[in-house]
């Protein structure tokens, strides 16, 4: 499993979620796990993929950080 972590200001969450869904659907990528939480800096989104190349492409497109640790461990 390969995870991607994104940090966003709360004001950008809705537009970012829409962009992500469109991008994923166009490529027929299916995330295995999706989580979203608030922290002091804004909103942290984690998307886990079963296919490493999909995670890498998603991270590149949305300026995310690749993270191999299990979801919920950070």
Buried (B, 14 or more C-beta within 10 A) or exposed (E): BBBBBBEBEEEEBEEBBEEBEEBBEEEEBEBBBEEEEEEEEBBBBBBBBEBEEBBBBBBEBBEBEBBEEEBEEE
